[in-house]
Amino acid sequence: MATEFGQDYGQGYGPEYRSRGAVAAGERTGHRLPAALRAPFAARSWREFGYVLLSLPISVLLFTYAVTMVALGAGLLVTFLGVPVLAGALAGCRGFGALERARARRLLDLDIADPEPLRTKKNGPMAWMGAVLKSGTSWRNLLYAVLHFPWAVFSFVVALTFWAYGWALLTYPLWFWVFPMYGGQGGLQLYGDAQHRIYLDNPFEITVTALVGLLFTLATPWIVRALTTVDRVMVHGLLGPSRLATRVVELESDRGVVVDTAAADLRRIERDLHDGAQARLVALAMDLGLAKEKLAEDPEAAARMVGEAHGEVKTALQELRDLARGIHPAVLTDRGLDAALSSVASRCTVPVKVDVDLPSRPAAAIEGIAYFTVSELLQNISKHARATWAAVDVWRVEDRLMLQVVDNGVGGADASGGSGLAGLAGRLDAVDGILVVDSPAGGPTRITAELPWRG
């Protein structure tokens, strides 16, 4: 059985997380025997064989039900009774589809989501029947019931034949030793007619028979696995959610991420304005008021207070510029990613090499997300990576915008939930983008982002 491995990188960038960096989620299990020899005794092989054996009686029942009920409903369509009968037939097929999905999850380890539920605009039997008849899931479940029957017969015959002959031939020496004579004849009869009979009754023939049985036994799990691969395709394609429904769910999720991100950005801007520039401007107004009162009494003190207020104005302006730059800098709108990212790199605490190779400018929204992504990654490098250099590469591959940020820091970056990288991943996913983090403990860290071009 194949073993799947995942990666769990350390939380954040700092040294406090390095002990968790690049730790494999699963441990490799050592086996003395190769997979080909373990397959006949593996639990997965027996589950798949059990799935094939169960498929025949279940498919017979499902095929009989589907054909009978649909034929009855179609025959009664000349009357009103045909509609509820046909709707009931499709509803029954949906129920059998749920059973088949559960069986595939249990025996084939097939992780498949349930299809979209029935949606009725009104209550009542007529609305329910209309929803069943208009649902593509219902008809795909019916198609599965019809198509799976011949395949179940074929896979049952093939799997059972190989399994039975393989173990029978492999254990033939044992049977020959226990029953050297059966029915007055010795050995296993291969051929017989009125004049000739051929038996396997000498050591050489028995050994060859066992070796052939061994080959059959070793090959049977892989043959069954190939047969169940077709079952996986049928279950996933006909009993799972449609591509359109899956895409709708993804878009709904992405819309929620976009709304949450926009709300978080608005809260951040409000907080920065309230705690930063607004508080500084209030203090500035109070200082100017005091300076106005002292202007007649103590001109020197008033001048000193006006000078301090002038410094506060410069600081407030700088904070407002930084805030505006974090939202959408003017240099990005005027000159594009190359100049904007060079400006961000110049404020990083380590030397950053920026290489932007784009034939034209992408859509403004994609350009803004790319700028924000690189800005956040460079900020992470400044705060946590303890690097001595970094590099930013931006290029286009067909209809995708590629970003890559590399540093030679301590590594251990983690894109799991709760970190800043998780927020970046969610922001990119909302526009069909991808964030890939490669950051082993000890470094280097290589983070690649992929965005749709949408020029």
N, C-alpha and C positions, 0 to 999 in steps of 0.2 A: 504494500500500500504506500502510495506516495505521501510524504509528509510535507505540510505547508508550514512556512515560516513567515513570521512578521517581524517588524522592527519597531522598537519603542525607544525613541531618542530621549535624552535628558530634558527636563523641563527648563526652558529658557536657555541662556548662554553661560551663566556664571559658573564658577568653580563649585558652588554648592550643589550643582546638578550633574557634575561630570561623572559621578559614580554610577548614574543611571544611563549615561549616554550609550547609544548604539548597543543596547542589550537585546538579544534575540528573544522574541516572545515565546518561542518553543524551543525545546532542547532536542538536539539530534540523538536519535536512539540508535545505538550500534547493533548491527545484526551480523552474525557470522555467515548466514545463508543469504545468497542474492535474492532479489525480489521474485525472480522467475521460479525459484524453488519454494519460496514461502507462499506464493499465490494460492495453491490449492487448499491451504489451511488457514488463510487469512479470513478474518471476520467479514471484511468487505466482500470477498468473493462469495461467501455463503449468503450474505444478504442480497446480493445481486441475483444469485441463483434462485433464492426464494421469491424474489420479485418476479422473475420470469415464470416460475411455476404458478404463482398466484394470478398472473396476468390472464391465463387461459380461461379459468372459470369466471373471473370477473368480466372479461371482455365478452364472453358468451352471454352473460346476463345483461350487460350493458347494450350490446348489439341487438339482442332480441327485444329488449325494452324499447330502444330508440326506433328501430325499424317498425315494430308493431304499432307503437303509439303515434308516430308521425304518419304512417300509412293510414291509420284509423282517422286521425285528425284531418288529413288531406281528403280522405273520402267523404268526410262529413262537412266539408267546407260549403257544400251546396245548401246546408242548413246552418243555423246559428250555432249548433253544437260543435261544429268543427273548430271554431276559434278557441273555446276554453279547453278542448281536448289537446289541440296543438300547443297552447300555452302551458298546459300541465306537462306535456311531453318534454318541452324545452326546460321547464323548471326541474323536472326529474333529472334531465341530463346535467343541469348545473349542480344538483346534489351529488350525482356520481362524480362530477369533476372535482368537487371538494374532497371526496373520498380518495380519488386518485392523487391529488396533490399531497394529501396527508401520507399516503402510502409511499410516494416518491420521496418525501422528506425523511421518512423513517428508514426506508431500505436503500435508497440511492443517495442519501445525503444531498438532495437537490434543494437548494435554498431558493424557493420561488414564492413570490408574493401572491396574495389573493387578488383576483380581478376586481374591477370597480363594482360596487354594489348597484342594485337596481335603484333608479331614481324616478320617482313618480311625482308629477306636479299636483295631482289630486289624490284623495283617498277613495277607496272603493275597488271592487273586483275588476271593473272595466279598465281603470287606470293601470292596475297591476298587470292585467293581460297585455295591454298595449306596451308597457315597459318591457315585459319579457320578450314579446315578439320583435320589438325594435332593438333589443340589446344585441350587439355583436358577440358578446360573450356567450350568450345562449346558443347561437348558431355555431360558434367555434367548438363548444362542448359537444354539440350534436355531431359535428364533423369528426371530432376525436372518437366518439363512440363507434362511428362507421369505419373509420380507417384503422383503428387500433385492433379490431378483431382479426383481420388476415395476418397482420404483423405478429400478434400474440400467438396465433397458431404456428406460424413459421418459427418464431424464436423458441417456443416451447419444445417443438420437435427437435430442433437443432441442439439446444442446450441439453435436453434430457438424453438425447442419443449420445452425444460426446461424453457426458458425465457417466452414463451407465456403462458404455463400452470401455471408457478409460479405466474406471475402477475395476470392472470385471476382468479385463485383460491384465491389469497390474497385479491383482490378487490371484490370478490363475494358478501360480505355483502353490499357493496355500491350499486352494481347493483341490488341486491334483494330489497334494500330499494327504489331505484329509479323506478324499474320496478317490482313490486310485482307480477303482472300477465302479462304473455307474451304468446300470441297465445291461450288464454283461459286456460292456465295452470300456476300454481304457482310453483316457485322454479326451480332448475336446474335438468334436467332429467339425471339420471345415467344409467337407463336401461328401456327398453320398448319392449313389443311384443304385440300380439293380446289380451292377457288376463291380463298381468301385466305391471305396470309402477311404477318406483321408482323415487321419486323426493326428492331433498334436500330443504325442505321448513319449517323446524322448527329451533328454535334458537340453539339447540345443534348441529344439523347437519351443520348449517351455520358456527358455531364457529369452528368445527372440520375441515371444508373445508378451512377456512381462515388460520388455523394453518398449515395444509398441504401445502397450498400455500406459507406460510412464510418459511417453510423448503425448498421448491423448490427454492424460490427467494434467500435465503441465500446461497444455494448450487450452484446455477447457475454460479456466477462469478468464483468459484474455478474449476468447471467443464470446463468452457471456458478457464481458465488459463491452465489447464492440456492439453486441445486440442491445444492451441497455443504453448505450449512447444514443441510439435511435429513439428509444423510449424517452430519454431526457429531452431530446429535441422536440418530440411530439408534445410532451407535457408542458414544456416551457413555451412552445409556440402557440398551442391551442388552448391550454387550460390556464395560462398565466395572464396577466394584464396585457392589453394591447399596447403597441408602441405609442399610439396617440394618447391613451390614458396615462401611460408612464410619463410621457412628456408633459402632460397637463399637471401631474403631481409635481414634477421637477420645477415647472414654471411657477406653480403656486408657492413652493418652498423658497425658490429664488426671490419671488416677490416679497415674501416675508422677511428674507435676509436684507433685501434692499431697503425696505421700510424701517427695519430695526437699525440698520447702519445709518440711514439718514437721520433718524431720531437721535441716535447716539452722537452723531456729528453736531447736530443742533444743540444738544445739551452741553457738549464740550465747548462749543463756541460761546454759548451763554455763560458758562462757568468761567471761561477765560476772560470774557469781557467784564463780568461782574467782579471777579476776584483780582483782575489785573488792571486793565486800562481804566475801567470805570472807577475803581477805588483810588487809583493814582490821580485821576482828574478831579475827584471830589476833594482829595487832600490839596491838590493844586489850587482849586477855587478857594479853599479856606486860607491857604497861605497868601494868595493874592489879596483876599479881604483884609487880613491882618496887615499886610504891607500897605494897603491903601489907608488904613487907620493910622499907621505910624509915619506916613509920608510927611505930614506937617510937623509932627513932634520930633522925629528922629530920622532925617533923610538917609543917613548912612545905613541904619538898620533896615530901612525899607528897601534900599538898593540891594543890600545883601540878600534879603528875602526874595526880591524879584529875580536875582541871579540864581538862587536855589530853585525857584519856580521854573526858570528857563531850563535848568537841567532836568527837572521832572517832566517838562513838556517833551524834551528829546527822548527821554526814556519811554514815555507813553507812546510817542510816535513809533519808536522801534518795536514796542510790543504789538502795536496795531499792524505794522508791516509784517511781523512774524506771523501774526494771526491770519492776515490776508494771504500770505504766502502759503500757509498750511491749507487754506481752502482751495485756492486756485491761483497760482502766481501769474502775474502779468507777463513775465518772460516766457512762460509756457504758451500763452495765447499768441504772443507776438512772434516768437522765434522757434518754438517747437521743443521736442524732447532733448535734443543735443544740448542746447544752451541751458535749459532748465535743470537737467541732471548735472551738468558741469557746475552750476551754481550751488546745487545741493552738496555735491562732492567737495566743494571748496570749504564748506562749513563742517565737514567731518573731522574727527580728531586724528585720523590716520590718513596718509596719502592714498588717494583713490584715482585709479586710471579709468577713464570713461571712454568707451568706444561705441558710438551709435552709427549703425550702417543701415539706413532706411532710404528706400528710393523715393518715398513721399510720406506725407503725414497721415496717420490713421484718423479715425473719427475722434471728435473732441472728447467724448465720454471715455473712450478707450485710452486716449492719451492722458487724461486726468488720472485714471486708475493706475496706469503704468507709472506715472510720476509719483503718486502716493505710495505705491508698492516699494519703489526704489528708495524713497525717502524714509519709510519705516525701517527697511532693512539696513540702511546706512546708520540710522539712529540706533538700532540694536547693536551694530558693530561698535559705535562710539561708546555705548553704555556698558556692554557686557562681554564683547568678544576678546578684549585684550590682544588685539591684532596689531601688527606693524605695517600692514598694507592691505589694500582691498582693490577690487576691480569690478567694473560694471560694464556688461556687454548687452547691447540691444540690436536685434536684427529681425528680419522678416523671413519666414519660411512659408511659401505659398500664401494661404489666407490666414496665417497665424502670426501674431507679434510675440517674439521671444525675448525674455529678460533673464539675465543671469548675474547674480551678485556672489562674488567669491572673496573670502578672507582667510588669513592664516592664523586665526585665533584659536581659542581653547576648544572649540566645537561644543557638542552636546545640545545643539538646537533641537527643539521639539515642536511639531505642528499639531500636537494633540490639543484637546479642549482646555481652555483656561489660559493659554498663552497668547501673546500678541500675534504670533504666526497663525494661530487658529482664526483670529479675526481677519487676517489677510486672506487666508484660504477661503473663508466664507464670502468675502467681498469678491474674490476672483470667480468663485463658483457661481455667483449670482449672474455673471455675464458669460457663462460657459467657459470660464478659465480654469487653469490648473496650477497648483503650487506644489513643487516637489522639493523636499528638504533632504540633503545628503550631508550629515554633520556628525561623523564619528567622534567619540571622546578623544580629545587631544588635537582635533582639527585635521585638515582644514574644513571649512564649511562652504558648501556650494548649494545655493538656493536658486532654483529655476522656476520662473513663472511663464505661463503661456496664456495668451489672450487672443480672442478673435480680432481680426484686422479691422473689418467694417470701415473701410476707407470712404 
